[in-house]
Amino acid sequence: MFGALEDLFHQKRHARGSKRVEKTFPLLYSSDNGSSWHPAYGLDMSLTGIKVFSRTELPNGEVPMRVSLGTAVVDLRARPVWHVLGKYQAKTAHEYGMQLVAATATARERIQRWLAGKPLDEPNAAAEELREIRLRPDDVDRLIPLAFQQRLFRELEARGRLAHVDRTHPALVAFDYGGVTNFRGAPMHRLTIHSKVNRDDEVDRYATRVLFDESGNTILVYDPRLRTYTHVTD
């Protein structure tokens, strides 16, 4: 449900670092959604696309691929956007420009590291995931369902971190999104909600850390007193 939110995070986070690296690397592609695999080669790669050399013709539409980047194998899906037919060693060959259309957060992270010449698996790689992007109001309206927002607001109200929200009193909040992280063995989206409550002549401001799964059914809120995340129940 929140795949588009994750895509926005990676687009904004890596917008200035989406360089293209020209380096040959092996890959496999599938024409039957993973039942069988065929060899090919990547000629260059960026965070948004890949150039592929193949002795056989690739299928149309989204193509599952397993790309070997150094010691790591990255699974992704790419779509052909251009195709050049040629010859290699007197035999028919194909060159494709492919648009990257789907990859996990881990796969994108490894591609980014490979492009930057960094180790693909680094002990403190989780520290880089702590960077967040500020969501604009139109991003929030487009990417986070209203019912899910309201569930978060009710939880903040219950914790005294947000004034009552209704049609005449909209929520005065801001959202920072931090992509997907691994929490207790499960992938979880990471969100920080900035809120405030007016009390007499003072304004109390809060930053509440939230984790939630792809379905939006499981929500965890960080409790600074307990120094751990607790489940949200309706």
C-alpha positions in Angstrom: 0.0 0.0 0.0 2.9 2.3 0.7 5.2 1.4 -2.2 4.8 4.8 -3.9 5.9 6.5 -0.6 9.1 4.4 -0.6 9.7 5.3 -4.3 9.4 9.0 -3.4 11.9 8.6 -0.6 14.5 7.1 -2.9 13.9 9.6 -5.7 14.4 12.6 -3.3 17.2 11.1 -1.2 19.3 10.1 -4.2 18.3 12.9 -6.6 21.8 14.5 -6.7 23.7 11.2 -6.7 22.0 9.3 -9.5 25.1 9.0 -11.6 25.5 6.4 -14.3 28.4 4.0 -14.1 29.8 2.3 -17.2 31.0 -1.1 -16.1 30.2 -4.5 -17.5 28.5 -6.9 -15.1 26.7 -10.3 -15.5 23.0 -10.6 -15.0 20.1 -13.1 -15.5 16.7 -12.3 -16.9 13.5 -14.3 -16.9 10.9 -14.4 -19.6 8.4 -16.5 -17.6 8.3 -14.6 -14.3 11.1 -16.5 -12.6 10.5 -20.1 -13.8 13.6 -20.0 -15.9 16.6 -17.6 -16.3 18.8 -16.6 -19.3 22.2 -14.9 -19.2 23.0 -11.4 -20.4 25.3 -8.5 -19.5 24.8 -5.1 -18.1 26.8 -2.4 -19.9 26.1 0.5 -17.5 23.7 1.3 -14.7 22.2 4.1 -12.7 19.5 4.3 -10.0 16.8 4.7 -12.7 18.0 2.5 -15.5 20.3 -0.1 -16.9 21.8 -0.8 -20.4 21.7 -4.5 -21.3 23.5 -6.6 -23.9 21.9 -9.9 -24.8 22.3 -12.6 -27.4 18.5 -13.3 -27.2 15.6 -11.0 -27.4 14.1 -9.8 -24.1 10.3 -9.9 -23.5 8.2 -6.7 -23.5 6.8 -5.3 -20.3 8.4 -5.7 -16.8 11.3 -8.1 -16.9 12.5 -9.8 -13.7 16.3 -9.6 -13.4 19.1 -10.8 -11.1 22.0 -8.5 -11.3 25.5 -9.4 -10.0 27.2 -6.4 -8.5 30.5 -7.5 -7.0 29.7 -10.0 -4.3 26.0 -9.2 -4.1 23.1 -10.4 -6.3 20.3 -7.8 -6.6 16.8 -8.7 -7.7 14.9 -6.0 -9.6 12.4 -5.5 -12.4 13.1 -3.4 -15.5 11.1 -2.4 -18.6 12.7 -1.9 -22.1 12.4 1.6 -23.4 14.6 1.3 -26.5 16.1 -1.6 -28.4 18.9 -1.8 -31.0 19.5 -4.9 -33.1 23.0 -5.7 -34.1 25.7 -8.3 -34.6 28.3 -9.8 -32.2 30.8 -12.4 -33.4 28.8 -12.7 -36.6 25.6 -13.6 -34.7 22.5 -11.5 -33.9 22.8 -9.5 -30.7 20.5 -7.1 -28.9 21.2 -3.9 -26.8 18.4 -2.5 -24.6 17.9 0.6 -22.6 15.9 -0.5 -19.5 14.0 1.6 -17.0 14.2 0.4 -13.4 10.6 0.0 -12.3 10.7 -2.1 -9.1 13.3 -3.0 -6.5 13.4 -3.5 -2.7 14.9 -1.0 -0.3 17.9 -3.2 0.2 18.4 -3.6 -3.5 18.2 0.1 -4.1 20.7 0.7 -1.3 23.2 -1.8 -2.7 22.9 -0.3 -6.2 23.5 3.2 -4.7 26.6 1.8 -2.9 27.9 0.1 -6.0 27.5 3.3 -8.0 29.4 5.2 -5.4 32.2 2.6 -5.2 31.3 1.8 -1.5 31.2 -1.7 0.1 27.9 -3.3 -0.7 27.4 -4.6 2.9 28.7 -2.3 5.6 28.3 -2.8 9.4 27.0 0.7 9.9 24.8 0.9 6.8 21.8 1.3 9.0 23.1 4.8 10.0 22.6 6.0 6.5 18.9 4.9 6.7 18.4 7.5 9.4 18.2 10.3 6.9 14.6 11.4 6.2 12.7 13.5 3.7 10.1 16.1 4.6 6.7 15.2 2.9 4.9 18.1 1.4 1.1 18.4 2.1 0.3 17.1 -1.4 2.7 14.2 -0.9 0.9 13.3 2.3 -2.6 13.5 0.7 -1.5 11.4 -2.3 0.6 8.7 -0.5 -0.8 8.3 3.0 -4.5 7.2 3.1 -6.8 9.5 5.1 -8.0 6.7 7.4 -4.4 5.8 8.2 -3.6 9.5 9.0 -6.6 9.7 11.3 -5.5 6.6 13.1 -2.2 8.2 13.8 -3.8 11.5 14.9 -6.0 9.6 17.4 -2.9 8.0 18.9 -1.1 11.3 19.2 -4.2 12.8 20.9 -4.3 10.0 23.3 -0.6 10.6 24.2 -1.2 14.4 24.7 0.9 15.2 21.7 -1.8 16.7 19.4 -4.9 18.8 20.0 -8.3 17.4 19.1 -8.7 17.1 15.3 -12.0 17.4 13.5 -13.4 19.1 10.4 -13.0 22.6 11.8 -9.7 21.9 13.5 -7.2 20.3 11.1 -4.1 18.6 12.4 -1.1 20.9 12.6 1.5 18.4 11.8 4.5 17.7 9.5 5.7 14.3 8.3 9.3 13.1 7.8 9.6 9.8 6.0 12.7 7.6 6.4 12.1 4.7 4.0 12.0 1.1 5.0 14.0 -0.4 7.8 14.3 -3.9 9.3 12.7 -4.1 12.8 12.8 -7.4 14.6 13.2 -9.3 11.4 10.3 -7.5 9.5 10.4 -4.7 7.0 8.8 -1.5 8.4 8.2 2.0 7.1 9.7 4.7 9.2 7.9 8.0 9.9 8.5 10.9 12.2 5.4 13.1 13.0 6.1 16.7 14.2 3.2 18.1 16.2 2.5 20.8 18.7 0.0 21.6 21.5 -0.9 25.1 22.7 -1.0 25.2 26.5 -1.8 28.6 28.0 1.0 30.9 26.8 3.3 28.1 25.8 3.6 25.8 22.9 4.8 22.2 23.4 6.4 20.6 20.4 6.8 16.9 19.8 8.6 14.6 17.4 7.0 11.1 17.4 8.7 8.2 15.8 6.4 5.6 14.1 6.9 2.3 12.4 4.3 0.6 10.3 4.0 -2.4 7.9 3.1 -2.4 4.3 -0.5 -3.1 5.0 -0.9 -0.3 7.5 -2.4 -2.8 10.0 0.6 -2.9 12.4 1.6 0.5 13.8 4.4 0.9 16.5 5.0 4.2 18.3 8.2 4.9 20.1 7.7 5.6 23.9 10.6 7.6 25.2 9.7 6.6 28.8 10.0 2.9 28.1 12.7 3.4 25.4 10.9 1.0 23.1 8.2 0.8 20.5 4.6 -0.1 21.6 1.7 -1.3 19.5 -1.2 0.9 18.5 -4.6 -0.6 19.0 -7.9 0.8 18.0 
